[in-house]
Amino acid sequence: MAAPSGRSEAVLDRLHGLHPKLIDLSLGRLQRLLAALGHPERALPPVIHVAGTNGKGSTCAFLRAIAEAAGQRVHVYTSPHLVRFHERIRLAGRLVEEAALAAALEEVETRNAGAPITVFEVITATALLLFSRVPADLLVLEVGLGGRFDATNVIDRPAATAITSISMDHMEFLGDRLTGIAAEKAGIMKPGVACATGAQDPAVQAVLEAEAAQLGARLLARGRDWRIAERAGGLRYEDAAGALDLPPPALLGAHQAENAGIAIAALRAWAPDWLSDAAIAEGIAAAEWPARLQRLRGRLAGALPAGWELWLDGGHNAGGGLALAGQLARWDDRPLHLLVGMKGSKAVEEFLRPLLPHATTLWAVAEPGQHQAVPVERIVAASGGRARPGPTVGEALAALPRAPDPARVLICGSLYLAGEVLKADDPADPSP
């Protein structure tokens, strides 16, 4: 993925050498740095903090869209970026500009004074510094990895928290037990603060319930405290405050109903004065988030036969595979060609398993610029020999069988792959 340009890139290049590990989950280094910066984390607008394995970014997109539909100015912090580094930091509705980003990074570097720090901690400190200086009505803050010791978990009293679907991922950092991963995600809960959660494995739910009870946090669980379901023409949401009939979510996929519901539950628990039923409906219908079942219409799509569809999704773990499979089951009206490329640390077999029954053909791909790409041969082996080597997206698209009827193509398996595909399909910045 592309790094920031010019001054900001130079700062990050210098800071890469300050800590031996790229990821080292801890709060002490960042807390020291924030103190040196005058505690910008204490001068923020109301914060909604979002953790989970899958759906964090989509939930953040719904939160932002609803608030903006109500006329609010919204900061957003997400990761990773797809094409431009600046996608990670949105200031009052606009992506951070290079000059402001570079100046803030240089200030953070100076205050850090060469002390050990990870690059993500530096980026988080920079984002918090910028957020503290630009007026806004809401900050949507996405956890980077885990929760309890993630760099974003320096907010003492958020307006609300949210935990999306939890499944196995990042086991090298969070452990190989689902309940242990759940405990790390639950670390963003705060005393007296409502936490909206999606449907969870019973063992995960038990962990979340226990953590909430210990802290005195109010857990709002799907199916007990709030409900959302498809209805004719859209969705119906219900909680203790009443029912809402909503339009279909702008983000495609059955799983997006849950992400929309988590966003609504968190906002209604906080209940800011500006929240209205009309803003909720407008935001659900307007949310945008690249590489989440995104229809591509640029250069790559233009190379396919007339009537074909090209789609892109960044799902990359077992939970992501299951969510995708739910949408693929609905796509039974035409042949489906899957192009899969993944990151080296991911469980390829678990991601592929629910997708295989829906694929007319399966292709293993790896782009030249794709970060830590799994070798094509590994994906072929994980598919039981069913996948054909692309070996690149362009070559796979050119080799697809041209049947008389239109087909659908889905590229998936990695956000890093998604970034490369977006650059190839349209060189313009895809960030909404």
C-alpha positions in Angstrom: 0.0 0.0 0.0 1.0 3.5 -0.7 2.7 5.4 2.1 2.2 9.1 2.7 4.3 11.4 0.5 7.0 13.9 1.0 7.5 15.2 4.6 5.2 12.7 6.3 6.8 9.8 4.6 10.2 11.0 5.7 9.1 11.2 9.4 7.6 7.7 9.4 10.7 6.3 7.8 12.8 7.8 10.6 10.5 6.5 13.3 10.4 2.9 12.0 13.8 2.3 13.7 12.8 3.4 17.2 11.2 0.1 18.3 12.3 -3.5 17.3 8.7 -4.7 16.8 6.2 -3.3 14.3 3.4 -4.4 16.6 3.9 -4.4 20.4 0.6 -4.2 22.2 1.1 -1.9 25.2 -0.2 1.5 26.4 2.8 2.8 28.4 4.8 4.2 25.5 1.9 6.1 24.0 0.7 7.4 27.4 4.2 8.9 27.9 4.1 10.5 24.5 0.6 11.9 25.0 1.6 13.5 28.3 4.6 15.1 26.5 2.1 16.5 23.9 -0.2 18.0 26.6 -2.7 15.2 26.7 -4.7 15.7 23.4 -6.7 12.6 24.2 -8.4 14.7 27.0 -9.5 17.5 24.5 -11.6 15.5 22.0 -15.2 15.6 21.0 -17.4 12.7 22.2 -15.9 9.4 21.1 -17.5 6.2 19.9 -14.8 3.5 20.2 -15.3 0.4 17.9 -13.6 -3.0 18.3 -14.2 -6.4 16.8 -12.8 -8.9 14.3 -15.0 -8.2 11.2 -17.3 -5.3 10.5 -15.4 -2.5 12.4 -14.9 -0.4 9.4 -18.4 -0.8 8.1 -19.8 0.1 11.6 -17.6 3.2 11.6 -19.0 4.1 8.2 -22.6 3.8 9.4 -21.8 5.9 12.5 -20.2 8.6 10.4 -23.0 8.7 7.8 -25.7 8.9 10.4 -24.0 11.8 12.2 -23.3 13.6 9.0 -26.9 13.2 7.9 -27.8 15.0 11.1 -25.5 17.9 10.2 -22.7 17.0 12.5 -18.9 17.3 11.9 -17.2 13.9 12.3 -13.6 12.9 12.9 -12.8 9.3 11.9 -9.7 7.2 12.6 -9.4 3.9 10.8 -6.8 1.4 9.6 -5.3 0.2 7.5 -5.5 2.4 4.4 -6.2 1.0 1.0 -4.5 3.5 -1.5 -3.5 6.7 0.4 -2.2 6.9 3.9 -4.4 9.9 4.5 -7.5 7.7 4.4 -6.7 6.8 8.1 -7.5 10.3 9.4 -10.6 12.2 8.6 -10.9 15.7 10.1 -14.4 17.1 10.4 -15.5 15.2 7.3 -12.4 15.7 5.1 -9.3 13.5 4.7 -6.3 15.1 6.4 -4.2 17.2 4.1 -0.5 16.5 3.6 0.8 19.7 5.1 -1.3 19.3 8.3 -0.3 15.6 8.6 3.4 16.3 8.1 3.4 19.2 10.6 1.7 17.0 13.2 4.0 14.1 12.6 7.0 16.3 13.0 5.7 17.7 16.3 5.0 14.2 17.6 8.5 13.2 16.5 10.1 16.1 18.4 8.1 15.5 21.6 8.9 11.8 21.5 12.6 12.7 21.5 13.9 9.4 20.1 12.2 7.2 22.8 11.1 3.7 21.8 7.7 3.8 20.1 5.9 1.8 17.4 4.8 3.5 14.2 1.1 2.8 14.9 1.5 4.5 18.2 3.0 7.5 16.5 0.2 7.6 13.9 -2.4 7.3 16.7 -0.7 10.2 18.7 -0.7 12.3 15.6 -4.3 11.6 14.9 -5.4 12.5 18.4 -3.3 15.7 18.3 -5.1 16.7 15.0 -8.5 15.7 16.4 -7.9 17.8 19.5 -7.2 20.9 17.4 -10.0 20.8 14.8 -13.6 21.4 16.1 -16.0 18.5 15.6 -19.1 17.0 17.2 -18.1 13.3 17.2 -14.9 11.1 16.9 -15.4 7.6 15.5 -12.3 5.7 16.7 -11.6 2.3 15.3 -9.3 -0.2 17.2 -6.2 -1.2 15.3 -5.7 -4.7 16.8 -7.3 -6.3 19.8 -8.6 -3.7 22.2 -7.3 -3.8 25.7 -3.7 -2.8 24.8 -4.4 -1.3 21.4 -3.0 2.3 21.1 -6.5 3.7 20.6 -7.5 2.5 24.1 -6.4 5.7 25.8 -9.8 7.3 26.0 -11.0 7.2 29.6 -14.7 8.0 29.0 -16.1 7.5 25.5 -19.7 8.4 24.8 -20.3 4.7 23.8 -18.4 1.6 22.7 -19.2 -1.0 20.1 -17.9 -4.6 19.5 -18.7 -6.2 16.2 -18.4 -9.9 15.3 -15.5 -11.7 17.0 -13.8 -14.6 15.4 -10.3 -16.0 15.1 -7.7 -13.6 13.7 -4.3 -12.1 14.6 -3.7 -15.2 16.8 0.1 -14.4 16.9 -0.8 -11.3 19.0 -4.1 -12.2 20.7 -3.7 -15.9 21.3 -5.3 -19.0 19.8 -8.4 -19.2 22.0 -11.6 -17.5 20.9 -12.5 -16.6 24.5 -9.1 -15.0 25.0 -9.5 -12.9 21.8 -12.9 -11.9 23.1 -11.4 -10.8 26.4 -8.9 -8.5 24.6 -11.7 -7.0 22.5 -13.8 -6.4 25.6 -10.9 -4.3 27.0 -12.4 -1.2 25.4 -15.4 -1.3 27.7 -15.5 1.5 30.3 -17.4 1.8 33.6 -20.9 3.3 33.1 -20.6 3.4 29.3 -22.9 1.5 27.0 -21.4 -1.1 24.7 -23.4 -2.3 21.7 -22.5 -5.8 20.4 -23.5 -7.9 17.5 -24.5 -11.6 17.5 -21.6 -13.6 19.0 -20.6 -17.2 19.7 -22.1 -18.2 23.1 -18.6 -18.5 24.6 -17.7 -15.0 23.4 -21.0 -13.6 24.7 -20.3 -15.0 28.1 -16.9 -13.3 28.2 -18.4 -10.0 27.1 -21.2 -10.3 29.7 -18.6 -11.0 32.5 -16.4 -8.1 31.5 -19.3 -5.7 31.4 -20.6 -6.9 34.8 -17.2 -6.5 36.4 -16.8 -3.0 35.0 -20.3 -1.8 35.4 -20.7 -1.2 31.7 -24.1 -1.5 30.1 -24.0 -4.3 27.5 -26.5 -4.0 24.6 -26.6 -7.4 22.9 -28.2 -8.2 19.6 -31.3 -10.4 20.1 -31.8 -9.3 23.7 -31.5 -5.5 23.9 -31.8 -4.7 20.2 -32.9 -6.5 17.0 -32.6 -5.9 13.4 -34.0 -7.9 10.5 -34.7 -7.6 6.8 -38.2 -6.5 5.8 -39.9 -5.8 2.5 -38.0 -2.8 1.1 -35.4 -2.5 3.8 -34.7 -3.2 7.5 -36.6 -3.0 10.8 -34.7 -2.1 13.9 -36.1 -2.4 17.4 -34.9 -1.6 20.9 -36.3 -0.2 24.2 -36.6 3.3 22.6 -38.9 1.9 19.9 -39.0 0.6 16.4 -37.6 2.0 13.2 -38.4 1.1 9.6 -35.3 1.8 7.6 -34.2 1.7 3.9 -31.8 -1.0 2.7 -28.2 -0.3 3.8 -26.0 1.3 1.2 -23.3 -1.3 1.9 -24.1 -4.6 0.3 -24.3 -8.0 2.1 -26.6 -9.6 4.6 -24.0 -9.0 7.3 -24.2 -5.2 6.9 -27.6 -5.2 8.6 -25.9 -6.2 11.8 -23.2 -3.6 11.4 -25.9 -0.9 10.8 -27.7 -2.2 13.9 -24.6 -1.9 16.1 -24.1 1.7 15.0 -27.8 2.5 15.7 -27.7 0.8 19.1 -24.5 2.7 20.2 -25.9 6.0 19.1 -29.3 5.5 20.7 -27.7 4.5 24.0 -25.6 7.7 24.0 -28.7 9.6 22.7 -27.2 13.0 21.6 -29.7 15.8 21.0 -29.0 15.8 17.3 -29.9 12.1 16.7 -33.2 11.7 14.9 -35.0 8.8 13.1 -34.7 10.7 9.8 -30.9 11.0 10.2 -30.6 7.3 11.0 -32.5 6.3 7.9 -30.6 8.7 5.7 -27.2 7.6 7.1 -28.0 3.9 6.6 -28.9 4.5 3.0 -25.8 6.7 2.3 -22.9 5.0 4.1 -19.8 4.4 2.0 -16.8 2.2 2.7 -14.4 1.0 -0.1 -13.6 -2.7 -0.7 -16.6 -3.9 1.2 -18.5 -5.7 -1.6 -17.8 -2.7 -3.7 -18.8 -2.7 -7.4 -15.9 -1.7 -9.6 -16.6 0.3 -12.8 -13.1 1.4 -13.9 -10.3 0.0 -16.0 -10.4 -3.6 -14.8 -14.2 -3.8 -15.1 -14.0 -2.2 -18.5 -11.9 -5.1 -19.7 -14.6 -7.6 -19.0 -17.4 -8.5 -21.5 -20.5 -6.3 -21.7 -23.0 -7.2 -18.9 -20.4 -8.7 -16.6 -20.0 -7.4 -13.0 -16.7 -6.9 -11.1 -16.8 -6.7 -7.3 -14.2 -6.3 -4.6 -14.2 -7.2 -0.9 -11.4 -7.0 1.7 -12.7 -9.9 3.9 -9.7 -12.0 4.9 -10.4 -14.3 7.8 -12.7 -17.2 8.7 -15.5 -14.8 9.8 -15.0 -12.7 6.7 -15.4 -15.8 4.6 -18.6 -16.8 6.3 -20.0 -13.3 5.8 -19.1 -13.3 2.1 -20.7 -16.7 1.7 -24.0 -15.3 2.9 -24.0 -12.9 0.0 -22.7 -15.4 -2.6 -25.7 -17.6 -1.7 -27.9 -14.8 -3.0 -25.8 -14.4 -6.2 -27.2 -17.5 -7.8 -28.5 -15.8 -11.0 -25.2 -16.1 -13.0 -21.8 -17.8 -13.0 -19.4 -16.6 -10.2 -15.7 -16.4 -10.7 -13.6 -15.9 -7.5 -10.1 -14.4 -7.5 -8.5 -14.9 -4.1 -5.3 -13.3 -2.8 -4.3 -13.3 0.9 -1.8 -12.1 3.5 0.8 -14.5 4.7 -0.4 -14.7 8.3 -4.0 -15.6 7.5 -5.7 -19.1 7.6 -6.3 -19.6 3.9 -8.3 -22.9 4.2 -10.7 -21.4 6.8 -11.4 -18.4 4.6 -11.9 -20.5 1.4 -14.0 -23.3 2.9 -17.4 -21.5 2.9 -16.8 -19.9 -0.5 -15.9 -22.9 -2.5 -19.5 -24.2 -3.0 -20.5 -20.9 -4.7 -17.6 -20.6 -7.1 -17.9 -21.5 -10.8 -14.2 -21.0 -11.1 -11.5 -20.2 -8.5 -8.3 -18.3 -9.2 -5.3 -17.8 -6.9 -3.7 -14.4 -7.3 -0.9 -12.2 -5.9 -0.1 -8.7 -7.1 3.5 -7.5 -7.4 2.9 -4.7 -4.8 0.8 -6.7 -2.4 2.1 -6.6 1.2 3.1 -10.0 2.5 1.1 -11.8 -0.2 0.5 -15.5 0.2 2.2 -17.4 -2.7 -0.2 -18.5 -5.3 0.8 -22.1 -4.9 -0.3 -21.9 -1.2 -3.8 -20.8 -2.2 -4.0 -23.5 -4.8 -3.0 -26.2 -2.2 -5.5 -24.8 0.3 -8.3 -25.1 -2.2 -7.5 -28.8 -2.7 -6.2 -28.1 -6.2 -9.3 -26.5 -7.4 -7.9 -23.0 -7.8 -6.0 -22.1 -10.9 -3.0 -19.8 -10.7 -3.8 -16.3 -12.0 -1.1 -15.6 -11.1 -2.1 -11.9 -11.1 -5.5 -10.2 -11.1 -5.1 -8.9 -14.7 -4.0 -12.3 -16.0 -6.8 -14.1 -14.2 -9.4 -11.7 -15.6 -8.1 -12.2 -19.1 -8.2 -16.0 -18.7 -11.8 -16.2 -17.4 -14.0 -18.4 -19.6 -16.2 -16.2 -21.7 -19.6 -18.0 -21.6 -22.5 -16.7 -23.6 -24.3 -15.4 -20.5 -23.0 -12.5 -18.3 -21.0 -13.6 -15.2 -20.0 -12.0 -11.9 -16.4 -11.7 -10.7 -15.4 -11.2 -7.1 -11.9 -10.3 -6.0 -11.3 -11.0 -2.3 -9.1 -12.2 0.5 -7.0 -9.2 1.6 -7.3 -5.5 2.2 -3.8 -5.2 0.9 -4.9 -6.9 -2.4 -7.9 -4.6 -2.4 -5.6 -1.5 -2.3 -3.7 -2.8 -5.3 -6.9 -3.6 -7.2 -8.4 -0.1 -6.5 -5.2 1.5 -7.8 -5.4 -0.6 -11.0 -9.1 0.0 -11.5 -9.0 3.7 -10.9 -5.9 5.7 -10.1 -8.0 8.4 -8.4 -8.4 8.3 -4.6 -11.3 5.9 -3.8 -11.9 7.1 -0.3 -15.5 8.4 0.3 
